[in-house]
């Protein structure tokens, strides 16, 4: 069963909308075409010369004016206008704090269902950042807004393997009545070209140099704990100077992390590649020996689909999603010393590396490939 149209919205763009090639990250949203004839993706505060981009049945709309305050104030009317004009019945968002405001006018359109797909655990982010998710509000005020938002949505969806998220949502007296645990969630599944590229590169013989190479794919923001990875790298280099770290991704804190690398005197051993389309990242999976994850989302799932050894902080969605010692090596959160030890453990133990690689690929293909995707989607529109 398919519906006529579906709307995904967020305040800012979570994708690089300048790159709309088939292999780009934004093609993840095209997976919603499995359940909808037309997919509208609305970025309320993304300011771009190209306001509307059609990519097949997926239409990306950027309505930002360049003034965030105005965009915020007009958001409910922008959303309502699009929903009413296109007859949209299902709206999906990742927003947790201000969704009550964004869907304010939709609550009068009783046939429109508002679905929340949370991608962060607020309590954990407060602990890491020492500030609210919105940044502009005190944490205690934001908690009030988050509670109002929880009443404003109709359904909360999370995938079956999501670690501590399920416990958090199940213990919430509002969320637990609206929770749907799916086999898969659409945001997690990359484009068909990604799977094709994986198959191609896995069958190629990749020439590796003398360096033991590490990989991290993440937005470059402080809350992603990239500084811990650099501190870990500092310890590794002191023990073995034949180690190289590739960091793929961009963000507002990129210059800060580059300065940290400079201060630690590990610049020659760290390469900041910036943003790369998903299809171009796959070659790094093949030539690197370990993937490091401190606080990573979809990038870690994509690594699992390829199959490479992973060392990660045992927290957030990773905990209870992966099995420590079987398909990854989990270490104590915020302890970059343990990260370094786990990496050296893999480096000196080829059999462990091979086992972790095979097991994590099996987990990835069972849970995050396109297999059984359509069946999972039906729970969103049911």
Secondary structure, DSSP 8 states (H G I E B T S, - for coil): --EEEEEEEESS-SS-TT--STTSGGGGGGGGGGTEEEEEEEETT---S--EEEETTEEEEE---S-HHHHHHHHHHHHHHHHHHHT--EEEE---SSHHHHTTGGGGSTT-EEEE---S-HHHHHHHHSS-SSSSS-HHHHHHHHHHHHHH-SEEEEES--THHHHHHHHSTTGGGTEEEES--GGG---HHHHHHHHHHHTS-----SSEEEEEE----GGGTHHHHHHHHHHHHHH-SSEEEEEE---TTHHHHHHHHHHTT-GGGEEEEE---HHHHHHHHHH-SEEEESS-SHHHHHHHHH---EEEES-TTTBTTB-BTTTBEEE-TT-HHHHHHHHHHHHT-HHHHHHHHHHHHHHHHHHSSSTTHHHHHHHHH-
